[in-house]
């Protein structure tokens, strides 16, 4: 059965074999993964939430967007909308660009 499934996915190009997803100017939520998205981690780390799934961000730091702990605008205290470009690879978002909406 496994051999049959592998053969089907190789013969049918519509079946995705990669764990990568490209995002181009895609609307997401942006915040601290630990503080706002309840992700497990060791500190305050930038994350996006896309289609209800949260991903830590590589290539940008949470403090790139101001003081993460600011009471009104800090990403540890609020979730904001953003447009992102990059790829989701192995459960992490590899950022090329992040722009607040």
GUMAR-406454 format. One line per 10 residues: their letters; for each residue x, y negated, z negated of N, C-alpha, C, O, CB. Coordinates in nm, 4 decimals. Atoms other than C-alpha are relative to their C-alpha. Glycine has a CB too. Layout:
// GUMAR-406454
A) X/Y/Z/X/Y/Z/X/Y/Z/X/Y/Z/X/Y/Z; ... $
// end
This chain:
// GUMAR-406454
XXXXXXXXXX) 0.0830/0.1197/0.0000/0.0000/0.0000/0.0000/0.0870/-0.1254/0.0000/0.0585/-0.2188/0.0750/-0.0942/-0.0002/-0.1213; -0.0881/0.1159/0.0062/0.2816/-0.2462/-0.0891/0.0665/-0.0240/0.1349/0.0786/-0.1384/0.1788/0.1060/0.0188/-0.1090; -0.0637/0.0130/-0.1314/0.4549/-0.1760/0.2430/-0.0989/-0.0610/0.0985/-0.0612/-0.1456/0.1796/0.0504/0.1380/0.0516; 0.1008/0.0544/-0.0909/0.1305/-0.2499/0.4263/-0.0192/-0.1488/-0.0236/-0.0308/-0.2251/0.0723/-0.1333/0.0736/-0.0171; 0.0161/0.1418/0.0308/0.0917/-0.5834/0.2464/0.1199/-0.0811/0.0454/0.1039/-0.1908/0.0988/-0.0220/-0.0195/-0.1488; -0.1201/0.0712/-0.0439/0.4511/-0.6834/0.3153/0.0016/-0.0144/0.1515/0.0373/-0.1197/0.2041/0.1265/0.0730/-0.0477; 0.0062/0.0051/-0.1447/0.4086/-0.5991/0.6796/-0.1010/-0.1022/0.0480/-0.0749/-0.1735/0.1449/-0.0336/0.1357/0.0555; 0.1039/0.0968/-0.0358/0.0891/-0.8068/0.6980/0.0501/-0.1420/-0.0173/0.0288/-0.2255/0.0706/-0.1255/0.0217/-0.0847; -0.0443/0.1367/0.0240/0.2494/-1.1149/0.5463/0.1099/-0.0410/0.0971/0.1187/-0.1584/0.1331/0.0489/-0.0150/-0.1431; -0.1047/0.0336/-0.0950/0.5473/-1.0964/0.7813/-0.0569/-0.0186/0.1402/-0.0063/-0.0999/0.2175/0.1074/0.1081/0.0006 $
XXXXXXXXXX) 0.0584/0.0088/-0.1329/0.3264/-1.0485/1.0874/-0.0978/-0.1161/0.0119/-0.1256/-0.1618/0.1228/-0.0695/0.1293/0.0344; 0.1005/0.1052/-0.0012/0.0759/-1.3182/0.9889/0.0614/-0.1290/-0.0534/0.0800/-0.1411/-0.1745/-0.1239/0.0407/-0.0836; -0.0675/0.1218/0.0456/0.2370/-1.6660/0.9758/-0.0851/-0.0862/-0.0920/-0.0313/-0.1758/-0.1572/0.0419/-0.0812/0.1180; 0.0846/0.0813/0.0884/-0.0640/-1.8100/0.7875/0.0150/0.0404/-0.1460/-0.0288/-0.0333/-0.2343/-0.1461/0.0116/0.0415; -0.0222/-0.0434/0.1379/0.0336/-1.6114/0.4759/0.1291/-0.0623/-0.0488/0.2354/-0.0352/0.0072/0.0052/0.1558/-0.0112; -0.1186/0.0681/0.0514/0.2745/-1.8258/0.2712/0.0873/0.0978/-0.0779/0.0376/0.1740/-0.1609/-0.0399/-0.1192/-0.0892; -0.0941/-0.0857/0.0692/0.5852/-1.6449/0.1511/0.0901/-0.0799/-0.0931/0.1702/-0.0217/-0.1662/0.0834/0.0771/0.0998; -0.0857/0.0858/0.0795/0.7492/-1.9424/-0.0200/-0.0749/-0.0547/-0.1203/-0.1966/-0.0726/-0.1156/0.0544/-0.1140/0.0845; 0.0619/0.0591/0.1176/0.6855/-2.0828/-0.3663/0.0083/-0.1528/0.0051/-0.0284/-0.2195/-0.0916/0.0667/0.0528/-0.1276; -0.0150/0.1451/-0.0128/0.7565/-2.4369/-0.2371/-0.1259/-0.0616/0.0598/-0.1866/-0.0059/0.1512/0.1226/-0.0344/0.0869 $
XXXXXXXXXX) 0.1115/0.0772/-0.0540/0.4809/-2.6916/-0.1765/0.0480/-0.1431/0.0199/0.0968/-0.2061/-0.0738/-0.1253/0.0054/-0.0946; -0.0421/0.1365/-0.0293/0.5573/-3.0218/-0.0071/-0.1147/-0.0958/-0.0281/-0.2293/-0.0700/0.0085/0.0473/-0.0131/0.1466; 0.0964/0.1056/0.0262/0.3787/-3.3343/-0.1269/0.0517/-0.1262/0.0677/0.1691/-0.1605/0.0539/-0.0218/-0.0219/-0.1540; -0.0388/0.1231/-0.0679/0.3820/-3.6529/0.0820/-0.1032/-0.1075/-0.0312/-0.2177/-0.1001/0.0134/0.0129/0.0220/0.1536; 0.0883/0.1079/0.0433/0.2323/-3.9684/-0.0696/-0.1300/0.0557/-0.0581/-0.2398/0.0097/-0.0266/-0.0304/-0.0943/0.1173; 0.1120/-0.0712/0.0601/0.0070/-3.7416/-0.2731/-0.0364/-0.0624/-0.1336/0.0519/-0.0935/-0.2135/0.0334/0.1485/-0.0178; 0.0472/0.0557/0.1264/-0.2052/-3.8783/-0.5582/0.0105/0.1042/-0.1101/-0.0364/0.2171/-0.0957/-0.1450/-0.0500/0.0131; -0.0176/-0.0871/0.1164/-0.1142/-3.7272/-0.8958/-0.0184/-0.0820/-0.1272/-0.0296/-0.2045/-0.1225/0.1400/0.0683/0.0017; -0.0081/0.0654/0.1297/-0.1274/-3.8065/-1.2644/0.1450/0.0096/-0.0456/0.2113/0.1107/-0.0226/-0.0985/0.0652/-0.1048; -0.1394/0.0087/0.0436/0.2063/-3.9121/-1.4188/0.0028/-0.0346/-0.1474/-0.0655/-0.1277/-0.1901/0.0790/-0.1053/0.0830 $
XXXXXXXXXX) -0.0087/0.0247/0.1448/0.2956/-3.8981/-1.7896/0.1129/0.0846/-0.0577/0.1864/0.1523/0.0142/-0.1359/0.0326/-0.0714; -0.0923/-0.0870/0.0727/0.5116/-3.7330/-2.0523/-0.0615/0.1397/-0.0050/-0.1755/0.1570/-0.0480/0.0289/-0.0548/-0.1449; 0.0500/-0.1375/-0.0012/0.4757/-3.3582/-2.0122/-0.0353/0.0518/-0.1382/-0.1387/0.1162/-0.1562/0.1018/0.0904/0.0621; 0.0239/-0.0506/0.1349/0.5019/-3.2835/-2.3829/-0.1111/-0.0774/-0.0702/-0.1996/-0.0174/-0.1311/0.1281/-0.0070/-0.0823; 0.0941/0.0846/0.0753/0.3009/-3.5790/-2.5201/-0.1403/-0.0033/0.0590/-0.2381/-0.0070/-0.0157/0.0529/-0.1403/-0.0073; 0.1308/0.0174/-0.0629/0.0180/-3.5983/-2.2661/-0.0555/0.1255/0.0680/-0.1772/0.1428/0.0749/0.0085/-0.1093/0.1003; 0.0461/-0.1186/-0.0720/0.0026/-3.2679/-2.0767/0.0162/0.1287/-0.0814/-0.0112/0.2379/-0.0316/0.0754/0.0128/0.1305; -0.0163/-0.1151/0.0909/0.0794/-3.0374/-2.3740/0.0903/0.1098/0.0559/0.0649/0.2286/0.0363/-0.1352/0.0591/-0.0318; -0.0976/-0.0954/-0.0527/0.3728/-2.8737/-2.1958/0.1042/0.0281/-0.1078/0.1315/-0.0571/-0.1924/0.0676/-0.0543/0.1302; -0.1048/-0.0334/0.0957/0.6390/-2.6943/-2.3959/0.1322/-0.0567/0.0481/0.1701/-0.0403/0.1640/0.0102/0.1527/-0.0201 $
XXXXXXXXXX) -0.1290/0.0576/-0.0335/0.9705/-2.8761/-2.4062/0.0716/-0.0436/-0.1251/0.0256/-0.0187/-0.2365/-0.0159/-0.1172/0.0953; -0.0848/0.0374/0.1134/1.2411/-3.0229/-2.6256/0.0078/-0.1500/-0.0214/0.0915/-0.1965/-0.0987/0.1385/0.0545/0.0197; -0.0046/0.1453/0.0134/1.1699/-3.3938/-2.5951/-0.1067/-0.0613/0.0862/-0.2068/0.0030/0.1179/0.1381/-0.0554/0.0378; 0.0954/0.0699/-0.0862/0.9882/-3.6474/-2.3850/0.0525/0.0043/0.1424/0.1533/-0.0588/0.1743/-0.0224/-0.1477/-0.0471; -0.0449/-0.0195/-0.1373/1.0173/-3.5490/-2.0201/-0.1110/-0.0349/0.0975/-0.2278/-0.0042/0.0737/0.0465/0.1443/0.0218; 0.0942/0.0400/-0.1023/0.8489/-3.6878/-1.7112/-0.0650/0.1219/0.0640/0.0004/0.2232/0.0887/0.0693/-0.0850/0.1056; 0.0737/-0.1086/-0.0644/0.5795/-3.4689/-1.5564/-0.1113/-0.0577/0.0872/-0.1570/-0.1703/0.0673/-0.0586/0.0972/-0.1058; 0.1177/0.0332/-0.0800/0.3092/-3.4798/-1.2930/-0.1047/0.1075/-0.0238/-0.0735/0.2202/-0.0623/0.0354/-0.0119/0.1524; 0.1078/-0.0987/-0.0011/-0.0288/-3.3113/-1.2918/-0.0658/-0.0100/0.1364/-0.1164/-0.1152/0.1755/-0.1043/-0.0239/-0.1174; 0.0506/-0.0074/-0.1359/-0.1435/-3.2017/-0.9475/-0.0953/0.1183/0.0099/-0.0573/0.2318/-0.0189/0.1161/0.0127/0.1027 $
XXXXXXXXXX) 0.1034/-0.1032/-0.0101/-0.4646/-3.0065/-0.8872/-0.0155/0.0757/-0.1315/-0.0352/0.1973/-0.1327/0.0332/0.0977/0.1131; 0.0207/-0.0590/0.1320/-0.4916/-2.9458/-1.2619/0.1184/0.0758/-0.0575/0.1077/0.1324/-0.1663/-0.1143/0.0906/0.0060; -0.1195/-0.0711/0.0467/-0.1415/-2.7963/-1.2961/0.1103/-0.1021/-0.0251/0.1339/-0.1906/0.0571/0.0463/0.1082/0.1038; -0.1069/0.0929/0.0379/0.1433/-2.9784/-1.4733/0.1366/0.0556/0.0377/0.1627/0.1753/0.0256/-0.0049/-0.0292/-0.1505; -0.1357/-0.0359/-0.0422/0.5030/-2.9778/-1.3468/0.0976/-0.1022/-0.0554/0.0738/-0.2224/-0.0435/0.0108/0.0078/0.1551; -0.1070/0.0914/0.0373/0.8166/-3.1265/-1.4997/0.0639/-0.0534/0.1277/0.0643/0.0135/0.2310/0.1057/0.0705/-0.0909; -0.0571/0.0691/-0.1152/0.9922/-3.3715/-1.2655/0.1524/0.0047/-0.0067/0.2125/-0.0226/-0.1106/-0.0495/-0.1464/0.0061; -0.1455/0.0083/-0.0168/1.3503/-3.3402/-1.1439/0.0281/-0.1145/0.0972/-0.0436/-0.1319/0.1957/0.0609/0.1367/0.0527; -0.0389/0.1087/-0.0895/1.5211/-3.6406/-0.9851/-0.0414/-0.1379/-0.0483/0.0037/-0.2384/0.0067/-0.0581/0.0235/0.1345; 0.0380/0.1264/0.0626/1.3576/-3.9115/-1.1967/-0.0108/0.0248/-0.1500/-0.0372/0.1368/-0.1937/-0.1354/-0.0560/0.0589 $
XXXXXXXXXX) 0.0052/-0.0098/0.1461/1.3624/-3.9826/-1.5710/-0.1187/-0.0799/-0.0511/-0.1586/-0.1781/0.0115/0.1321/-0.0507/-0.0645; 0.1172/0.0670/0.0558/1.0705/-4.0897/-1.7890/0.0259/-0.1483/-0.0262/-0.0653/-0.2295/-0.0105/-0.0425/0.0684/-0.1290; -0.0317/0.1402/0.0275/1.2488/-4.4152/-1.8819/0.0267/-0.0822/0.1267/0.0495/-0.2029/0.1183/0.1202/-0.0075/-0.0908; -0.0087/0.0745/-0.1259/1.2815/-4.5074/-1.5125/-0.1231/-0.0881/0.0194/-0.1217/-0.1789/0.1025/0.0153/0.0967/0.1190; 0.1274/0.0700/-0.0153/0.9261/-4.6399/-1.5526/-0.0296/-0.0877/-0.1211/-0.1460/-0.1117/-0.1533/-0.1136/0.1003/0.0210; 0.0149/0.0845/0.1181/0.9845/-4.8596/-1.8581/0.0168/0.0815/-0.1268/0.0515/0.1996/-0.1230/-0.1362/-0.0696/0.0004; -0.0135/-0.0648/0.1303/0.9894/-4.7789/-2.2278/-0.1085/0.1068/-0.0145/-0.2270/0.0742/-0.0224/-0.0092/-0.1044/-0.1155; 0.0951/-0.1114/0.0070/0.8251/-4.4361/-2.2528/-0.0877/-0.0059/-0.1244/-0.1975/0.0499/-0.1253/0.0743/0.1318/0.0032; 0.0747/0.0049/0.1254/0.7099/-4.5140/-2.6080/-0.0721/-0.1327/-0.0232/-0.1207/-0.1583/-0.1334/0.0929/0.0262/-0.1145; 0.0774/0.1235/0.0111/0.5530/-4.8545/-2.5393/-0.1457/0.0369/-0.0316/-0.2030/0.1265/0.0303/0.0097/-0.0853/0.1323 $
XXXXXXXXXX) 0.1350/-0.0336/0.0481/0.2142/-4.8543/-2.7157/-0.1075/-0.0084/0.1075/-0.2028/0.0695/0.1057/-0.0374/-0.0910/-0.1132; 0.1045/0.0196/-0.1005/0.0164/-4.9773/-2.4126/0.0283/0.0687/0.1335/-0.0618/0.1264/0.1944/-0.0192/-0.1462/0.0235; -0.0305/-0.0476/-0.1351/0.2004/-4.8674/-2.0989/0.0968/0.1176/0.0049/0.1219/0.1721/0.1124/0.0562/-0.1120/0.0801; -0.0984/-0.1082/0.0015/0.4500/-4.6019/-2.2094/-0.0602/0.1331/0.0416/-0.1725/0.1662/0.0035/0.0611/0.0129/-0.1375; 0.0498/-0.1270/-0.0509/0.4153/-4.2658/-2.0386/-0.0154/0.1077/-0.1079/-0.0740/0.2127/-0.0816/0.0919/0.0497/0.1071; 0.0255/-0.0915/0.1113/0.4255/-4.0910/-2.3773/-0.1353/-0.0300/-0.0649/-0.1882/0.0514/-0.1405/0.1126/-0.0099/-0.1048; 0.1262/0.0418/0.0613/0.1090/-4.2801/-2.4732/-0.1156/-0.0120/0.0983/-0.2296/-0.0323/0.0566/0.0191/-0.1310/-0.0687; 0.1060/0.0157/-0.0992/-0.0858/-4.2957/-2.1468/0.0298/0.0844/0.1234/0.1451/0.1154/0.1533/-0.0162/-0.1480/0.0391; -0.0112/-0.0690/-0.1286/-0.1496/-4.1066/-1.8253/-0.0330/-0.1026/0.1072/-0.1333/-0.1732/0.0974/-0.0957/0.1263/0.0084; 0.0228/0.0954/-0.1072/-0.1212/-4.3129/-1.5084/-0.0094/0.0712/0.1338/0.0362/0.1847/0.1482/0.1110/-0.1047/0.0032 $
XXXXXXXXXX) 0.0096/-0.0539/-0.1366/-0.1987/-4.2541/-1.1419/0.1233/-0.0427/0.0779/0.1741/-0.1535/0.0605/-0.1307/-0.0488/0.0719; -0.1161/0.0301/-0.0833/0.0881/-4.2374/-0.8944/-0.0140/0.0729/0.1326/-0.0932/0.1661/0.1463/0.1322/0.0401/-0.0712; -0.0139/-0.0717/-0.1263/0.1670/-4.1375/-0.5380/0.1426/0.0529/0.0041/0.2380/-0.0204/-0.0225/-0.0319/-0.0925/0.1249; -0.1324/-0.0623/0.0014/0.4555/-3.8951/-0.5021/0.0316/0.0651/0.1336/-0.0567/0.1062/0.2090/0.0090/0.1036/-0.1118; -0.0521/-0.0744/-0.1134/0.6686/-3.7482/-0.2293/0.1110/0.0889/-0.0533/0.1976/0.0435/-0.1281/0.0515/-0.0955/0.1145; -0.1004/-0.0961/0.0448/0.8771/-3.4374/-0.2890/-0.0521/0.1414/0.0190/-0.1423/0.1652/0.0994/0.0376/-0.0244/-0.1477; 0.0396/-0.1399/-0.0120/0.8427/-3.0626/-0.3324/-0.0156/0.0645/-0.1365/0.0578/0.0335/-0.2303/0.1016/0.0773/0.0828; 0.0123/-0.0856/0.1175/0.7191/-2.8234/-0.5960/0.0741/0.1288/0.0329/0.0357/0.2035/0.1228/-0.1515/0.0274/-0.0382; -0.0834/-0.1179/-0.0229/0.9834/-2.5527/-0.6150/0.0205/0.0701/-0.1330/0.0672/0.0098/-0.2296/0.1372/-0.0383/0.0650; -0.0170/-0.0820/0.1210/0.9859/-2.2741/-0.8734/-0.0601/-0.0671/-0.1236/0.0008/-0.0672/-0.2306/0.1485/0.0281/-0.0240 $
XXXXXXXXXX) 0.0717/0.0556/0.1134/0.7351/-2.4536/-1.0953/0.0466/-0.1364/-0.0471/0.0076/-0.1807/-0.1551/0.0089/0.0927/-0.1111; -0.0468/0.1339/0.0352/0.9120/-2.7924/-1.0981/-0.0162/-0.0905/0.1211/-0.0023/-0.0462/0.2351/0.1483/0.0025/-0.0481; 0.0147/0.0959/-0.1080/0.8514/-3.1071/-0.8946/0.1327/-0.0689/0.0252/0.1860/-0.1362/-0.0630/-0.1094/-0.1028/-0.0323; -0.1252/0.0636/-0.0433/1.1624/-3.2232/-0.7069/-0.0377/-0.1315/0.0678/-0.0776/-0.1321/0.1843/0.0834/0.0940/0.0978; 0.0477/0.1301/-0.0469/1.0895/-3.5957/-0.6643/0.0950/-0.0636/0.1000/0.2165/-0.0647/0.0799/-0.0200/-0.0933/-0.1172; -0.0737/0.0878/-0.0902/1.2019/-3.7999/-0.3663/-0.0472/-0.1432/-0.0214/0.0314/-0.2371/-0.0093/-0.0188/0.0432/0.1483; 0.0537/0.1337/0.0221/0.9713/-4.0940/-0.4417/-0.1213/0.0088/-0.0918/-0.2032/0.0999/-0.0791/-0.0376/-0.0675/0.1345; 0.1158/0.0120/0.0889/0.7231/-4.1924/-0.7152/-0.0374/-0.1481/-0.0040/0.0453/-0.2331/-0.0369/0.0309/0.0565/-0.1456; 0.0483/0.1369/-0.0022/0.5115/-4.5072/-0.6831/-0.1301/-0.0050/-0.0787/-0.2213/0.0741/-0.0547/-0.0198/-0.0511/0.1463; 0.1241/0.0194/0.0732/0.2490/-4.6280/-0.9322/-0.1056/-0.0517/0.0956/-0.0758/-0.1330/0.1831/0.0194/-0.0973/-0.1189 $
X) 0.1104/0.0485/-0.0845/-0.0895/-4.6821/-0.7678/-0.0437/-0.1372/-0.0428/-0.1353/-0.1941/0.0165/-0.1188/0.0958/-0.0049 $
// end
